[in-house]
Structures are given as structure tokens and as C-alpha cells.
Amino acid sequence: MHAAQRLLDQFYAAVKTKGDLQPFIRRVRDLVLLRVSEDYVFVIACDSNASIGQKEHDYHKRDYKEVGRCASKVPLMEVIAAGAYPIVVIDNLCVEMEPSGRGILEGIRFEVERLGLDADLVITGSTEKNMVTTQTGLGVTVIGLARHDELKIGVSQPGDLIVCVGFPKSAPTKPFFEGEPDIMDPPSTRKLRKCDFVHEVIPVGSGGVRYEMGVLAEESGCSFVEVESIVDMTHSAGPSTCVLATIPEQFLSVLRERMTHPVNPVGYLVAK
């Protein structure tokens, strides 16, 4: 029997009997990695968004296309940064389809299509059909596919320079609009991931740059040393307005030439 078929049979048996799934599933950062064969793994990421929109009780008023873009870009960037290819995008919209849901879906489709994916094929989801909603809420889940040997998690090395690409911004203290030149996005994350000298990429979330540096260092069995930087180390990056990347220091100027976003050193890794 083929090795992949044996693995799938084992996984099915484990699910059916509620047995030990640890050989097949593991958690890394905010990702779930599901091993589906000897060579391939599903990479699953999700994000939520609440009280941002145009409804009566929304705390931060925002165009619905912007809401859809912000909500979908985070899991898309997390999957891409890990070295996987997005294949399914699931939206759970806690609003009615018209007009709120339609606007949010427009933003989700925009982010999916700019990656070259067929939005009609890869996007699925649901909207609220029974209740009147007075506050916007939604969740987006992205499933990606990667080869085991192409995953880029925990591969940073002692001596690597940690750079921040983009700047951390988040409403209400640092409002922004998608498309600004210092805001990271899925295509730019993919461009960064394809640089062969980049060891690892990790999107920055609400915890801020310093927090994500700690996560990145821990995954590689390292510690980090912070350097003086123009980057705000503690401010929320909201929907991943910036990412961290680890590189050999000699490639800093090369990375700055390749990226249109600002690239600033924030630290480096040292062996524990």
C-alpha cells in the first residue's frame, strides 16, 4: 500500500475512534498544521474582526471593503509566511448579506484575486440570515498547502538580523488605509517569502514587534537582542501592517532594494 494512503488510513482511524491525533496535528504560533501525507501538510490560519464597519454600534467606522481586506489579509499572510499556498478561504460574516456582507466580500475577493487565485473557486462562507445586526463581526479562515520540506517555521539561525518590513499601525491611535506604501499585504509577503536569503517571516499582530520577536526566537531555540530602531516596538500592528523577517546581516541592503516597503532592523538572534 502506498505510504500516503497508509497515513490517511491511520488518520481516519484516529479521528473515527477519537484516538491520539498528535502524530497528525500540531500547533505553531496561531497556525494549525495538519499532516495529510508523508510529503504534504495543510496550514490553517484564522482571524476575527469586530466592531469595525458602518453599523450603529461599530466603534471604528470603516468602509466595508476595507473591513474585508483587513480581515482576510491576516490569515492569508500567515499561511504565505509559513511557506504554504492558500487554497481555501472561509468567511463567517456575522452580518446580513445586503449591504454589509456584500461590501466585506468585495474586500475579501480583492485580496484573494490579487494573489492570482480564482475567488469563485476558493472562497466559501456564510452570512447572518435571521437576526438584525447592529454591530459588525466576522471571522476568516484560510487553508494552505505546503510540502514538509518547504515549511519555513523555526528555521532562523543565531546571528540572523531581525528586520521589520512595514510599520505597526492600528486604529484608533494609528489609523491607516490599506494600500499605503508602508503597510504590508499578502502579495508583498509572498515576494518577501520568495527571497532565497530570507530564513523566516512572521506577521506582526496586536502583540507588537517585541512580542513577535520573542515568538520567532523561541521557535528557533534562540534569544533575541533588541537594537535601537525607529519602529514602535510595542504598538499593535492590527491586521499585520508589518512583518518580521530574519536574514543574514549582509543581505540587508539587497532586501531594501527588492522591497518597496520600509525595511528597518529591530534586533538579532543569539544562541541560548
ABEGO torsion letter per residue (X at the ends): XBAAAAAAAAAAAAAAAGBBAAAABBBBEABBBBBABAABBBBBBBBBBBGBEABAABABBBBAAAAAAAAAAAAAAAAAAAGBBBABBBBBBABBAOAAAAAAAAAAAAAAAAAGBBAAAABBEBBBAABBBABBBBBBBBBBBBBAAABBBGABBBGBBBBBBEBBBBOAABBBBBGBAABBBAAAAAAAAABAABABBBBBBAAEAAAAAAAAAAAAGBBBBBBBBABBAABBAEBGABBBBBBBAAAAAAAAAABABBBBBAEBBBBX
